[in-house]
């Protein structure tokens, strides 16, 4: 899904101009998330809040017609990183 038409934010870039983030197994950072040549002394290559977004149309499991009638939703989950100790998911009963 992420090989084309994808927006990456706060990631580093490899010498091959590929996006790179902390924990990625392949490649090595050449330019950090601030556009500077990567130097370990400057801290992590990618920001801890690095993200990507891509169209659902690029998902190979997306129905060919895009499911114009919609799909049933049984839950909506919001999550993220937090500095404080708190659940990443909260439950709402209505």
One Martini backbone bead per residue (centre of mass of N, CA, C, O) as a GRO file, in nm:
protein
   94
    1UNK     BB    1   0.052   0.064  -0.017
    2UNK     BB    2   0.336   0.253   0.032
    3UNK     BB    3   0.491   0.273  -0.263
    4UNK     BB    4   0.262   0.493  -0.339
    5UNK     BB    5   0.094   0.770  -0.276
    6UNK     BB    6   0.250   0.881  -0.008
    7UNK     BB    7   0.245   1.035   0.315
    8UNK     BB    8   0.520   1.158   0.492
    9UNK     BB    9   0.603   1.228   0.842
   10UNK     BB   10   0.885   1.270   1.031
   11UNK     BB   11   1.102   1.142   0.848
   12UNK     BB   12   1.350   0.985   0.720
   13UNK     BB   13   1.624   0.944   0.478
   14UNK     BB   14   1.771   0.776   0.245
   15UNK     BB   15   1.999   0.753  -0.010
   16UNK     BB   16   1.738   0.637  -0.191
   17UNK     BB   17   1.479   0.808  -0.097
   18UNK     BB   18   1.369   0.663   0.156
   19UNK     BB   19   1.178   0.604   0.403
   20UNK     BB   20   1.256   0.651   0.762
   21UNK     BB   21   1.235   0.470   1.077
   22UNK     BB   22   1.222   0.373   1.377
   23UNK     BB   23   1.272   0.015   1.339
   24UNK     BB   24   1.366  -0.017   1.071
   25UNK     BB   25   1.531  -0.270   0.902
   26UNK     BB   26   1.576  -0.116   0.644
   27UNK     BB   27   1.818   0.069   0.602
   28UNK     BB   28   1.948   0.414   0.629
   29UNK     BB   29   2.004   0.711   0.749
   30UNK     BB   30   2.085   1.039   0.586
   31UNK     BB   31   1.824   1.208   0.664
   32UNK     BB   32   1.658   1.384   0.871
   33UNK     BB   33   1.348   1.521   0.971
   34UNK     BB   34   1.500   1.824   0.929
   35UNK     BB   35   1.717   1.793   0.671
   36UNK     BB   36   1.966   1.670   0.791
   37UNK     BB   37   2.235   1.523   0.824
   38UNK     BB   38   2.297   1.236   0.968
   39UNK     BB   39   2.342   1.247   1.335
   40UNK     BB   40   2.347   1.089   1.629
   41UNK     BB   41   2.401   1.351   1.807
   42UNK     BB   42   2.101   1.477   1.724
   43UNK     BB   43   1.950   1.214   1.735
   44UNK     BB   44   1.695   1.106   1.603
   45UNK     BB   45   1.600   1.068   1.276
   46UNK     BB   46   1.310   1.027   1.373
   47UNK     BB   47   1.026   1.113   1.481
   48UNK     BB   48   0.810   0.990   1.721
   49UNK     BB   49   0.560   1.121   1.523
   50UNK     BB   50   0.557   0.947   1.285
   51UNK     BB   51   0.387   0.932   0.959
   52UNK     BB   52   0.108   0.807   0.750
   53UNK     BB   53  -0.068   0.836   0.427
   54UNK     BB   54  -0.341   0.659   0.253
   55UNK     BB   55  -0.532   0.531   0.028
   56UNK     BB   56  -0.777   0.289   0.029
   57UNK     BB   57  -0.744   0.212  -0.279
   58UNK     BB   58  -0.453   0.065  -0.211
   59UNK     BB   59  -0.607  -0.165  -0.095
   60UNK     BB   60  -0.632  -0.501  -0.173
   61UNK     BB   61  -0.914  -0.533   0.011
   62UNK     BB   62  -1.066  -0.351  -0.157
   63UNK     BB   63  -1.337  -0.309  -0.311
   64UNK     BB   64  -1.394  -0.240  -0.639
   65UNK     BB   65  -1.654  -0.040  -0.565
   66UNK     BB   66  -1.604   0.075  -0.258
   67UNK     BB   67  -1.862   0.037  -0.102
   68UNK     BB   68  -2.122   0.247  -0.136
   69UNK     BB   69  -2.300   0.129   0.115
   70UNK     BB   70  -2.096   0.037   0.299
   71UNK     BB   71  -2.003  -0.045   0.637
   72UNK     BB   72  -2.004  -0.193   0.921
   73UNK     BB   73  -1.996  -0.049   1.254
   74UNK     BB   74  -1.870  -0.149   1.589
   75UNK     BB   75  -1.606   0.045   1.597
   76UNK     BB   76  -1.404   0.311   1.745
   77UNK     BB   77  -1.057   0.387   1.736
   78UNK     BB   78  -0.839   0.560   1.959
   79UNK     BB   79  -0.489   0.645   1.936
   80UNK     BB   80  -0.167   0.682   2.117
   81UNK     BB   81   0.075   0.866   2.243
   82UNK     BB   82   0.193   0.891   2.588
   83UNK     BB   83   0.339   1.016   2.873
   84UNK     BB   84   0.119   0.922   3.033
   85UNK     BB   85  -0.069   0.720   3.229
   86UNK     BB   86  -0.291   0.568   2.991
   87UNK     BB   87  -0.526   0.475   2.806
   88UNK     BB   88  -0.562   0.428   2.455
   89UNK     BB   89  -0.855   0.317   2.525
   90UNK     BB   90  -1.193   0.413   2.518
   91UNK     BB   91  -1.524   0.376   2.648
   92UNK     BB   92  -1.844   0.389   2.488
   93UNK     BB   93  -2.202   0.335   2.526
   94UNK     BB   94  -2.313   0.592   2.304
   0.00000   0.00000   0.00000
